Amino acid sequence: MIERVIFFVGVPLGIICQYARTERVADNNIAVIVMGSYPSFIYVLGLLVLYRRATFTLNMQHVATLAGGAITYEVSQLVIAGTFDYYDLIAIMLGAMPVVIAIHYSKYGHPAPIATRI
């Protein structure tokens, strides 16, 4: 159910935000920040869900690889004169977080810290 909501509501909203947002970097309005960083959030979350649907498996290495690639791309924009944004880095990490929590709970069934499990 949640996967359908992500694909049929979240991803289209991400596409709309990607093309509808304005480049007002100096504007610290929360709505502008959320609208500007939402595509980074939903694309990471959506790709992880899509990968799980395609392969019927998803583990922490998959999440780390996808999130690491997205973070690398965002940081590389400093070098290639793109539009680097700290809020996008935060959105990428927040997009991966629900998947990390879901994997942890499905594997261990209780809220023990991930670092205490081997």
C-alpha positions as CSV (number, residue, x, y, z in Angstrom):
1,M,0.0,0.0,0.0
2,I,2.7,2.5,1.0
3,E,4.6,1.7,-2.2
4,R,1.7,2.7,-4.3
5,V,1.3,6.0,-2.4
6,I,5.0,6.7,-3.1
7,F,4.7,6.0,-6.8
8,F,1.3,7.4,-7.6
9,V,1.4,10.5,-5.3
10,G,5.0,11.1,-4.2
11,V,6.8,10.7,-7.5
12,P,4.4,12.9,-9.5
13,L,4.7,15.6,-6.8
14,G,8.5,15.3,-7.0
15,I,8.3,15.9,-10.7
16,I,5.9,18.9,-10.3
17,C,8.2,20.4,-7.6
18,Q,11.3,19.9,-9.8
19,Y,9.8,22.0,-12.6
20,A,7.6,24.4,-10.6
21,R,10.2,25.6,-8.1
22,T,12.0,28.9,-8.5
23,E,15.6,29.4,-7.9
24,R,15.4,31.7,-4.9
25,V,18.4,30.5,-3.0
26,A,18.5,33.5,-0.6
27,D,14.9,33.0,0.4
28,N,14.8,31.0,3.6
29,N,11.1,30.4,3.5
30,I,10.3,26.9,4.7
31,A,8.0,26.2,1.8
32,V,10.7,27.2,-0.7
33,I,13.2,24.9,1.0
34,V,10.8,22.0,1.2
35,M,9.7,22.4,-2.4
36,G,13.3,22.7,-3.6
37,S,14.5,19.6,-1.7
38,Y,11.5,17.4,-2.0
39,P,12.6,15.9,-5.4
40,S,15.9,14.6,-3.8
41,F,13.9,13.0,-1.0
42,I,11.3,11.3,-3.1
43,Y,13.6,10.2,-5.8
44,V,15.8,8.3,-3.3
45,L,12.8,6.8,-1.6
46,G,11.1,5.9,-4.9
47,L,14.2,4.3,-6.4
48,L,14.7,2.2,-3.3
49,V,11.1,1.0,-3.4
50,L,11.3,0.4,-7.1
51,Y,14.5,-1.7,-6.6
52,R,12.7,-3.8,-3.9
53,R,9.8,-4.4,-6.2
54,A,12.0,-5.4,-9.1
55,T,14.3,-7.8,-7.2
56,F,12.2,-8.8,-4.2
57,T,15.1,-8.0,-2.0
58,L,16.5,-4.9,-0.3
59,N,19.2,-4.7,2.3
60,M,21.4,-2.0,4.0
61,Q,24.1,-2.3,1.3
62,H,21.5,-1.4,-1.4
63,V,20.3,1.6,0.6
64,A,23.9,2.7,1.3
65,T,24.9,2.4,-2.3
66,L,21.9,4.4,-3.7
67,A,22.1,7.1,-1.0
68,G,25.9,7.3,-1.3
69,G,25.6,7.7,-5.1
70,A,23.0,10.5,-4.6
71,I,25.2,12.2,-2.0
72,T,28.2,11.9,-4.3
73,Y,26.3,13.4,-7.2
74,E,25.1,16.3,-5.0
75,V,28.6,17.0,-3.7
76,S,30.1,16.7,-7.2
77,Q,27.9,19.7,-8.2
78,L,30.4,21.8,-6.2
79,V,33.1,20.9,-8.8
80,I,31.0,20.9,-12.0
81,A,29.4,24.3,-11.2
82,G,26.0,22.8,-10.6
83,T,23.5,23.9,-8.0
84,F,24.8,22.4,-4.7
85,D,22.5,22.6,-1.8
86,Y,22.9,21.4,1.8
87,Y,19.1,20.9,2.1
88,D,19.3,18.4,-0.7
89,L,21.9,16.4,1.2
90,I,19.5,16.4,4.2
91,A,16.6,15.4,2.0
92,I,18.6,12.5,0.5
93,M,19.4,11.1,4.0
94,L,15.8,11.6,5.1
95,G,14.6,9.7,2.0
96,A,16.8,6.7,2.9
97,M,15.8,6.8,6.6
98,P,12.3,5.2,6.3
99,V,13.8,2.3,4.3
100,V,16.6,1.8,6.8
101,I,14.1,1.7,9.6
102,A,11.8,-0.7,7.7
103,I,14.7,-3.1,7.0
104,H,15.8,-2.9,10.7
105,Y,12.3,-3.6,12.0
106,S,11.6,-6.4,9.5
107,K,14.9,-8.1,10.4
108,Y,14.9,-7.7,14.2
109,G,11.3,-6.9,15.1
110,H,12.1,-4.4,17.8
111,P,13.6,-1.0,18.1
112,A,17.1,-2.0,19.2
113,P,19.8,0.4,17.8
114,I,21.2,-0.8,14.5
115,A,24.8,-0.5,15.7
116,T,24.1,-3.1,18.5
117,R,23.1,-5.9,16.0
118,I,25.7,-8.0,14.2
